[in-house]
Amino acid sequence: MKNYYRLFLLSTVLFLFNCTPPAEKKYFISDLKIEKTPWSYEPTGKPDGQFTFAIISDLNGGEREGIFDVAVEQINLLRPEFILSVGDLVNGETEEVTELQKQYDSFDQRAAKAKAPMFHVGGNHDLTSSGMRDFWEKRYGRKYYHFVYQNVLFLVLDTEDYTDEFRERIHHARSEAIAILEGNHPEEYLHTEYYNMPERETGKVEEEQNAYFEKVIASYPEAKYTFVLMHKPVWQREGEGSLSRIENALGDRDYTVINGHYHSYSYTNRNGHDYIMLGTTGGSQNAEDDYSFDHITLVSYSDEGPTIANIRMDGLLNKTGKIPLDGARYCYQASKCRNTESE
């Protein structure tokens, strides 16, 4: 009977022990026992539901050597969970597989130095022609896609989404326009078919892609937030092929739209949402535009929503107080460097 009683007591103690909730993890410990402390409040650590990711912008057209390499080293200092892009990863401008292989090998070898995964987004330099799109699919897979990270939905669009017939027309018109730009009368570029195509500025999203994202959005009704990434600002397009169907599908959800293409930073509040156009991360710049500068976008997400910081590359220094990779030798904003370069 005594043994039974002891066994009963032991099992009761073990039961109560197992039912006791675990002690709250303490991230901050101090031996100060006074009421006043020399800190504003105790840091609590990084709970689930908080993460950071970085975004790089256009490397092309007209990539400036060395800038992207410096950006990768700077991103490594920031330690994001992953890295997104907004397209124009290579110069493209060719259907030659050997040349495309060379260009993407160069990009991938440099991007591989990042200490976080890189998510690829295609731009017009990557996806204009059928040959370039085929190469992309063989190398990276889908041109538009989605993923979810900590219940946050990411939509990655292809803004070079045209019918095959219209794609060939654009590719031909673009090739002619570039030849004129590089010829003896570049002023004639303003009169070319390509220059006057709305797709040159805004791109387009066709039926199949719209239907895909409408289905994706409907599949994640409980997503806490949505980020929409693209190259061209298709949200500026009017009528068919615009972002309106995806915007309508998102409804009253919280979301942010981010694109590149113009090589000039701008911010728009559109129906209560942030629409952000990034500058460059190595692409060509306009020396007359003070918003054409190299930067890295760092997004810190929590249940309160995203905090978005744009970090200029000429101000992101390592522990020695210098830009990584002897980066001070480069110009990160053409409008600031034009006078010194002419001296």
Protein Blocks (a to p, Z undefined) as FASTA:
>chain_A
ZZmmmmmmmmmmmmmmmmpccddddfbdcfbfbfbdcbfbdcebjaehiacddddddfbg
hiaehklmmmmmmmmmnopabdcdeejjbnnjpabfklmmmmmmmmmmmmmmpccdcddd
ddfklmmpmmlmmmmmmmnopabdcddeehiacddddfkbccfklmmmmmmmmmmmmmmm
mmmblmlmmmgmklmpmklmnopadfklmmmmmmmmmmmmmbfbdcdddfbdcklpgheh
iaklmmmmnmmaccddddehjopacdddeehiacdddfbehiacdfkbmklccddddddd
dfkbpcdddddfklcccfkopaehhlmmpcfbfklmmmmmmZZ
